[in-house]
């Protein structure tokens, strides 16, 4: 078995008042046999959250293009990873949101994945190993679809051998924000 070391960066979230002066991240070691639901729990604990919500992982290629969605077990219905886009929507997105230097191959891959989305995966039934972390471009993770706590997850290292237990935080930077904005601060 393989143990993976991932760095999980928490993106700023201005609507919730989270705009840190330094990057906020956690390094998490996780065994390849752990599920994405286990990885979610590790991230949940690492950022000191307490109130459970829906979440989603999205695998991305080397160009940042979304390849497949893996959702919270209670949201899983075996449907598509995302809503298909029609040609006009895809063209509009490429014109406005894709860098000019993106290759035609990447644009074609985006076009195909948006018009023919893959089936979603169940986070409780998908192991970290099944994602082929060394072959991925990146992984994104969103927690609480209402507040949209977005994270960027990148493989930092791999090593042979298994963890003797749960995923573990091995390093960190920055202070985790409160899960909910303190509305008293607005008064």
PyMOL commands that set and color helices and strands:
alter all, ss='L'
color gray80, all
select helices_A, chain A and resi 14-16+36-46+87-97+104-115+129-131+183-186
alter helices_A, ss='H'
color red, helices_A
select strands_A, chain A and resi 2-10+24-31+55-60+66-71+121-122+138-143+149-160+168-173
alter strands_A, ss='S'
color yellow, strands_A
deselect
rebuild
show_as cartoon
